[in-house]
Each structure stands twice: as C-alpha cells, then as structure tokens.
Amino acid sequence: MTPFGRYLLFCASLIVAAILPGFTYHTVAQNPAQNNSRPRRAEDAPQSAPTPPKKEDEITLPSDDVLKVETNLTNVLFTASDKQKRFISTLRREDVRVLEDGVPQQIFTFQPNSDLPLSLAILIDCSGSEERTLPEEKGAARTFLESVLRADKDEAAIVSFTGEVTLEQGLTGNIARLRRAIDQVEFVPPSGYIGGGVVVGGTPPISGTQQTLAGSTAIWDAIWATSNELLSESAEHTRRAIILLTDGEDTISQVRMQDAVNRAVKVDALIYAIGIGDRYQFGINEGALKKITENTGGRAYFPRNERDLRDAFAQIQRDLREQYLVAYSPSNKTRDGSYRRITIEIVNPELRKEGFRLNYRPGYFAKTPGSTTPTNAKKP
C-alpha cells in the first residue's frame, strides 16, 4: 500500500472509532492503601472501541432469551417463587423435569446454587430528564451495593451516561472506591439550559457535539459498551448483571435496542432496570425497560417510594443468589447451530397445585463444528 493509501486508511479508522459507542474514562482519586481490587485485571485501563454489529454476527432473539452452551452439558440456572413472590428453596431433582424441543432430557446435575460470585455493573442515567432525581438514583445505587456486595467474592463497576458513556470505576470489590465513584456522578447541563429540560438560545457552545451529548440520553449505547468492554472482561464463572437506573427514554443511541440486548446476551449478562425519573415532567418508559429486561432474563421495577425500592433490590438480590442449577447432555447431538427451546416443569403433583413460577432462560443456540458460540443461527 502506498503512503497516501495508508494515510487514508488511518483517517478512516479514526472516523469509525469516533462514531461507535464506547467508554470515556473517569479516574477516581484513590488511596493506594485502600486498593482491594482483584489483581486479575487492570482497572480503569483504556480499551479499544467496540466492533460495530455485523449482519452475520447478529442474534435474532426469541421472545424470551438465549443461553450459550460452553461445554457438552447444557447448564440452566432458574429460580422458583410462589404466588406471593416468595422464593422457594426446597425443590428436589425429582420435583422437576427438563425438556428440549419437547423431548424429556436426563438430568445430570440438580443443586441449589446460592454462592455464585457476582460481577455487576451499575448504570446511572445523569441526563437532563434525571436532573431532579439523580440524588435518588445515586442513593439507590449505594444502597444496592452495600446490601449485595461481598468484598471477598463479588465485584462491581460504576458507569454513568448521558449521550456518552463514562466508566467511573472499573470492576472492584472495594466498596469505598465504589461509593466515591457514585458520589462524583453529577448532572452537567448543556449550554443555555435553564432547568426542567428547557434549553434557550445564547452564545454557541465551544463544542456543539459535546453539548448535545450532555443534554441527551444513550441507554442502548451504555448497555452495549458495558457488555462489550466491561462484563466481557469480568472473571470466569460469575453471575453477570447490569443494574440500570433510568427513566427508559433513549434519545441519541448509535446502536439499536436489539443490538444492546444481543450484546448483553452474548456475555450472559442479565439486565435489571429500576425505573427512576421525573414522572411528572418526563414520565417513565415502562415498555422499553420491560422489553430489554425480559429479553435477557432479568426484570424491571418501577418503585413509587423508598419501600418499593428496597423491595426491588431485595428481589434482585434473591434472583441473583437463590438459584438452582440444572445440567443435562442434550439428546439431540446435531451440531447445526439451530435454536433449542428449553422447558422446565414442576412434576410433583402437590407442588403443581401451589402454582410456583419458574424463571429461567428458555433456550440456547447449539454449537457448530469449530465454534463455541454460533451467532448467526436464528430461531425457526
């Protein structure tokens, strides 16, 4: 390639990197004596921009969500609750059966799995519509971490977003560092902002692009970047989850909602949404938050008061902790990349009368030869 050709290629790469969603990095001042983060990864280190979704690399999700198969055994985590949403922790292997595409499967492993380490990302919306409720969001994030995080086992990260996504704190088990990262999240108004989401004319800002980003909301970009750059690098054998604090109104994302969901599914990350925002002026987009959570196996909550918020956090914690693990070797050994639907049923007659609800990921894409995670298969 000629020198001029290499120059054009370099310019093109800069343009592509500039338009893709990814993190900006905010370094928290920290006391080295308080650095209890895990040595397995460098925190807050800049990472390359995510690769844009390619047509052949997209997953067409079913109405539920997808489970990746990493070994010859298919592993499924599920929770059980009664009609009062109380979690059931007394199920036995003989109480349930597993079907794949309607065919009963032989269960190799059935066990409670309540001690799985957690890798969590707390996403805080600090856009214009959250100006009045940002203190509530920050308080909710602190409360959740303090009630859930076990410093010796779990890790969490703090991400803030407006029209751009900022990594405030990389994955760590140090609760003091996480609190400091939450405390420094703030609403930065765009030029001409007079409050209540109203921007008036005046002196043009130095950077029109940055001011536009400051006054907008890129929820899908935040989920994409968090899944692609952060949770994909988390420790192996952890339960990955995104805790999203927002009103659900996306105004400027570069990726589609489905792209963001696909990326979360690919890294086995659940999304839990807490619908917080200025209900009187901006409202809460409950439909969008329900869709992204249900398509990843999580849930959406819309608290009206502090008690509702505490209840939501308690249920999320139980969802992540109080699970059963079922493992089976599929009777269908064909490695064709097809979608396989999983059904878990209560077969104990007495328990069936109780109307228990089982929550699990009801499908996966089978392996193809030479591939551990087929990404171009579609549900039939």
Wavefront OBJ file of the C-alpha trace (Angstrom):
o trace
v 0.000 0.000 0.000
v 1.262 3.497 -0.847
v 1.950 6.024 1.940
v -1.077 8.017 0.800
v -3.241 4.877 0.954
v -2.063 4.143 4.483
v -2.900 7.724 5.445
v -6.452 7.367 4.096
v -6.889 4.083 5.962
v -5.701 5.716 9.188
v -8.157 8.601 8.751
v -10.996 6.185 8.067
v -10.210 4.226 11.247
v -10.360 7.435 13.279
v -13.749 8.308 11.817
v -15.165 4.851 12.553
v -13.829 4.898 16.127
v -15.396 8.315 16.670
v -18.929 7.219 15.763
v -19.074 3.944 17.685
v -20.383 3.702 21.247
v -17.716 3.124 23.862
v -16.462 4.330 27.221
v -14.827 7.553 28.146
v -12.784 7.047 31.300
v -13.110 8.936 34.553
v -10.314 8.196 37.025
v -11.275 8.286 40.691
v -8.678 9.660 43.092
v -7.849 6.775 45.366
v -5.773 5.896 48.355
v -3.342 3.085 47.401
v -3.755 1.599 50.860
v -7.472 1.099 50.128
v -6.977 -0.644 46.802
v -8.502 -4.056 47.381
v -9.355 -4.711 43.768
v -8.602 -8.062 42.250
v -5.214 -8.437 40.575
v -6.592 -10.368 37.617
v -7.312 -7.249 35.518
v -6.104 -3.651 35.283
v -8.917 -1.370 36.349
v -9.730 1.818 34.507
v -7.286 0.948 31.720
v -8.384 2.386 28.357
v -9.777 -0.196 25.983
v -10.398 -0.140 22.270
v -13.749 0.910 20.873
v -16.247 -1.934 20.378
v -16.618 -3.515 16.973
v -19.872 -2.467 15.293
v -22.534 -5.159 14.936
v -22.180 -7.026 11.657
v -25.099 -8.526 9.820
v -23.691 -12.033 10.055
v -22.876 -11.537 13.734
v -26.323 -10.580 14.979
v -28.536 -12.879 17.006
v -32.252 -12.884 16.294
v -33.604 -13.380 19.789
v -36.745 -15.355 20.533
v -39.439 -13.752 22.674
v -37.508 -14.989 25.694
v -33.726 -15.070 25.924
v -30.808 -17.221 24.977
v -28.355 -19.421 26.819
v -24.902 -20.085 25.400
v -23.533 -23.615 25.533
v -19.883 -23.690 26.589
v -19.489 -27.447 27.164
v -21.200 -30.694 26.159
v -23.516 -30.147 29.107
v -26.229 -27.529 28.900
v -26.358 -25.571 32.160
v -29.535 -23.718 33.132
v -29.954 -21.519 36.198
v -33.518 -20.962 37.403
v -35.426 -19.511 40.334
v -38.733 -20.633 41.851
v -41.249 -18.423 43.635
v -44.820 -18.739 44.895
v -47.816 -16.515 44.196
v -46.663 -14.044 46.857
v -43.263 -13.795 45.087
v -41.558 -15.605 47.956
v -38.597 -17.663 46.778
v -38.781 -21.432 47.093
v -35.540 -23.111 48.143
v -36.769 -26.667 48.835
v -37.116 -28.147 45.332
v -35.518 -31.541 44.647
v -34.373 -33.204 41.442
v -37.462 -35.444 41.324
v -39.773 -32.405 41.561
v -38.869 -31.108 38.087
v -38.221 -32.303 34.572
v -36.369 -30.645 31.693
v -37.454 -30.788 28.063
v -35.531 -29.678 24.986
v -37.756 -29.021 21.988
v -40.427 -31.017 23.806
v -38.191 -34.057 24.400
v -37.507 -35.026 28.072
v -33.814 -34.861 28.997
v -31.790 -36.794 31.553
v -30.683 -34.502 34.381
v -27.044 -34.975 35.356
v -26.866 -32.192 37.955
v -29.507 -30.559 40.115
v -28.395 -28.401 43.000
v -29.056 -25.106 44.766
v -26.542 -22.503 43.636
v -26.686 -19.655 46.144
v -22.998 -18.803 46.469
v -22.072 -17.826 42.915
v -19.766 -14.761 42.719
v -21.340 -11.692 41.129
v -19.946 -9.300 38.507
v -22.238 -6.275 38.486
v -22.320 -3.042 36.512
v -24.364 -0.173 37.960
v -25.501 2.143 35.137
v -26.630 5.603 36.294
v -28.551 7.918 33.960
v -27.445 11.511 34.606
v -29.097 13.121 31.578
v -31.411 16.140 31.627
v -34.542 14.150 32.440
v -32.858 12.885 35.614
v -31.813 16.305 36.951
v -34.262 16.230 39.845
v -33.991 12.528 40.622
v -30.233 11.986 40.259
v -29.695 12.158 44.055
v -32.318 9.426 44.411
v -30.563 7.320 41.766
v -27.206 7.704 43.491
v -28.701 6.819 46.845
v -30.338 3.754 45.296
v -27.032 2.635 43.785
v -25.234 2.988 47.127
v -27.985 1.113 48.964
v -27.932 -1.731 46.466
v -24.173 -2.187 46.584
v -23.992 -2.009 50.362
v -26.702 -4.655 50.713
v -25.492 -7.022 47.991
v -21.733 -6.795 47.508
v -19.452 -9.229 49.327
v -15.979 -7.710 49.113
v -14.228 -11.073 49.238
v -16.321 -12.635 46.438
v -18.200 -10.097 44.343
v -17.151 -7.196 42.131
v -18.945 -4.186 40.722
v -18.344 -1.244 38.391
v -19.946 2.196 38.119
v -20.948 3.606 34.717
v -22.666 6.957 34.140
v -24.252 8.043 30.881
v -25.861 10.941 29.102
v -25.321 10.981 25.347
v -21.906 9.471 26.051
v -20.895 6.646 28.360
v -18.334 7.142 31.135
v -16.619 4.421 33.123
v -16.452 5.992 36.576
v -14.971 2.934 38.275
v -13.825 -0.389 36.862
v -14.693 -3.746 38.397
v -13.621 -3.919 42.035
v -14.699 -5.419 45.332
v -13.704 -2.270 47.248
v -16.948 -0.677 48.457
v -15.209 2.593 49.429
v -13.982 3.131 45.864
v -17.442 2.355 44.509
v -19.048 4.873 46.877
v -16.586 7.565 45.776
v -17.351 6.828 42.131
v -21.095 7.156 42.767
v -20.611 10.394 44.719
v -18.804 12.072 41.819
v -21.559 11.336 39.271
v -23.284 14.636 38.525
v -25.628 16.302 36.077
v -23.762 18.632 33.713
v -26.257 20.949 31.966
v -25.846 21.802 28.278
v -25.255 25.382 27.153
v -28.329 27.570 27.564
v -30.010 25.153 29.988
v -32.474 26.890 32.348
v -33.915 23.809 34.061
v -36.761 21.384 33.526
v -35.289 20.111 30.273
v -35.546 23.562 28.636
v -32.613 24.946 26.627
v -32.730 28.542 25.333
v -30.613 30.234 22.708
v -27.481 32.155 23.546
v -23.776 32.071 22.963
v -22.950 28.947 20.938
v -21.006 26.383 22.957
v -17.348 25.727 22.205
v -18.192 22.143 21.291
v -21.663 21.720 19.889
v -21.265 17.953 19.793
v -20.336 17.701 23.482
v -23.201 19.976 24.497
v -25.653 17.877 22.500
v -24.394 14.754 24.249
v -24.674 16.416 27.656
v -28.381 17.059 27.130
v -29.324 13.653 25.693
v -29.662 10.008 26.736
v -27.958 6.968 25.167
v -29.255 3.987 27.147
v -28.639 1.372 24.444
v -25.090 2.634 23.877
v -24.457 2.349 27.629
v -25.663 -1.260 27.713
v -23.658 -2.091 24.575
v -20.409 -0.592 25.873
v -20.832 -2.129 29.338
v -21.436 -5.595 27.912
v -18.783 -5.379 25.207
v -15.940 -3.664 27.071
v -16.537 -4.346 30.752
v -18.507 -7.507 31.551
v -16.851 -9.449 28.741
v -13.591 -8.973 30.685
v -15.016 -9.998 34.067
v -13.887 -13.082 35.955
v -14.920 -16.521 34.732
v -17.731 -18.431 36.452
v -19.511 -15.354 37.792
v -23.133 -14.276 37.552
v -23.057 -11.149 35.374
v -25.744 -8.499 35.679
v -26.424 -4.893 34.714
v -28.405 -2.771 37.184
v -29.881 0.057 35.097
v -31.141 3.211 36.859
v -33.017 5.323 34.296
v -36.407 6.532 33.083
v -36.051 4.439 29.912
v -36.200 7.300 27.393
v -33.376 6.893 24.867
v -32.835 9.890 22.608
v -29.481 9.531 20.812
v -28.040 5.994 20.884
v -25.966 4.902 17.919
v -26.967 1.257 18.319
v -30.464 -0.172 18.326
v -32.164 -1.540 21.419
v -31.947 -5.054 19.954
v -28.199 -4.675 19.341
v -27.737 -3.776 23.003
v -29.821 -6.760 24.119
v -27.897 -9.094 21.815
v -24.580 -7.917 23.218
v -25.743 -8.470 26.805
v -26.973 -11.963 25.914
v -23.639 -12.853 24.299
v -21.805 -12.208 27.580
v -24.529 -13.937 29.650
v -25.499 -10.695 31.419
v -28.939 -10.212 32.942
v -30.398 -6.702 32.879
v -32.391 -5.411 35.837
v -33.989 -1.995 35.414
v -35.093 0.386 38.158
v -37.436 2.902 36.528
v -36.498 6.167 38.241
v -37.148 9.595 36.769
v -39.207 12.769 36.828
v -42.619 11.151 36.370
v -44.494 14.432 36.245
v -42.459 16.142 33.518
v -40.819 13.344 31.526
v -42.542 10.097 32.520
v -41.141 6.557 32.666
v -40.906 4.385 29.533
v -42.023 1.167 31.214
v -42.479 -0.673 27.919
v -38.856 -0.234 26.836
v -37.468 -1.221 30.234
v -39.666 -4.326 30.413
v -38.577 -5.385 26.930
v -34.829 -5.171 27.498
v -35.034 -6.904 30.871
v -37.324 -9.732 29.788
v -35.169 -10.438 26.723
v -32.134 -11.026 28.942
v -33.812 -12.936 31.781
v -33.963 -10.001 34.210
v -36.845 -7.906 35.489
v -37.994 -4.278 35.555
v -39.179 -2.450 38.657
v -40.989 0.866 38.972
v -40.780 1.951 42.617
v -43.127 4.661 43.852
v -41.450 5.141 47.195
v -38.433 4.113 49.252
v -40.118 0.933 50.442
v -40.810 -0.174 46.864
v -37.157 0.483 46.054
v -35.930 -1.619 48.974
v -38.276 -4.441 47.952
v -36.997 -4.304 44.357
v -33.370 -4.543 45.474
v -34.192 -7.427 47.809
v -35.849 -9.332 44.975
v -32.956 -8.691 42.589
v -30.554 -9.988 45.214
v -32.622 -13.154 45.661
v -32.804 -13.573 41.885
v -29.025 -13.459 41.675
v -28.346 -15.571 44.762
v -31.132 -18.101 45.311
v -30.955 -20.195 42.166
v -30.978 -23.802 41.121
v -28.508 -25.245 38.639
v -29.719 -27.899 36.212
v -27.270 -29.577 33.825
v -28.051 -32.118 31.113
v -26.464 -33.529 27.981
v -28.814 -32.803 25.049
v -30.266 -35.894 23.401
v -30.054 -34.048 20.074
v -26.333 -34.290 19.262
v -26.571 -32.489 15.912
v -24.193 -29.532 15.867
v -26.101 -27.389 13.405
v -26.328 -24.043 15.186
v -30.095 -24.326 15.493
v -32.145 -22.832 18.298
v -33.153 -25.342 21.008
v -36.044 -24.446 23.298
v -35.768 -25.412 26.965
v -38.757 -26.024 29.223
v -38.546 -26.724 32.949
v -41.711 -28.103 34.552
v -42.845 -28.945 38.064
v -43.924 -32.617 38.029
v -44.598 -33.112 41.749
v -48.441 -33.138 41.914
v -48.553 -31.429 45.302
v -46.193 -28.678 44.226
v -48.052 -28.125 40.952
v -51.105 -27.109 42.972
v -49.096 -24.278 44.506
v -48.704 -22.549 41.146
v -44.987 -21.915 41.509
v -43.375 -19.625 38.946
v -40.083 -20.759 37.437
v -37.874 -18.080 35.910
v -35.097 -19.200 33.560
v -33.520 -18.693 30.146
v -35.633 -20.872 27.916
v -33.295 -21.580 25.011
v -29.835 -21.716 23.501
v -28.103 -21.911 20.147
v -26.362 -25.249 19.621
v -22.677 -25.370 18.832
v -21.452 -25.682 15.294
v -18.217 -27.501 14.376
v -15.229 -25.311 15.215
v -17.338 -22.767 17.056
v -18.196 -22.422 20.741
v -20.882 -19.788 20.292
v -22.745 -19.759 16.971
v -24.023 -16.278 16.404
v -25.773 -16.441 13.061
v -28.369 -19.071 13.933
v -31.987 -17.986 14.038
v -34.945 -19.413 15.845
v -37.031 -21.459 13.393
l 1 2 3 4 5 6 7 8 9 10 11 12 13 14 15 16 17 18 19 20 21 22 23 24 25 26 27 28 29 30 31 32 33 34 35 36 37 38 39 40 41 42 43 44 45 46 47 48 49 50 51 52 53 54 55 56 57 58 59 60 61 62 63 64 65 66 67 68 69 70 71 72 73 74 75 76 77 78 79 80 81 82 83 84 85 86 87 88 89 90 91 92 93 94 95 96 97 98 99 100 101 102 103 104 105 106 107 108 109 110 111 112 113 114 115 116 117 118 119 120 121 122 123 124 125 126 127 128 129 130 131 132 133 134 135 136 137 138 139 140 141 142 143 144 145 146 147 148 149 150 151 152 153 154 155 156 157 158 159 160 161 162 163 164 165 166 167 168 169 170 171 172 173 174 175 176 177 178 179 180 181 182 183 184 185 186 187 188 189 190 191 192 193 194 195 196 197 198 199 200 201 202 203 204 205 206 207 208 209 210 211 212 213 214 215 216 217 218 219 220 221 222 223 224 225 226 227 228 229 230 231 232 233 234 235 236 237 238 239 240 241 242 243 244 245 246 247 248 249 250 251 252 253 254 255 256 257 258 259 260 261 262 263 264 265 266 267 268 269 270 271 272 273 274 275 276 277 278 279 280 281 282 283 284 285 286 287 288 289 290 291 292 293 294 295 296 297 298 299 300 301 302 303 304 305 306 307 308 309 310 311 312 313 314 315 316 317 318 319 320 321 322 323 324 325 326 327 328 329 330 331 332 333 334 335 336 337 338 339 340 341 342 343 344 345 346 347 348 349 350 351 352 353 354 355 356 357 358 359 360 361 362 363 364 365 366 367 368 369 370 371 372 373 374 375 376 377 378 379 380
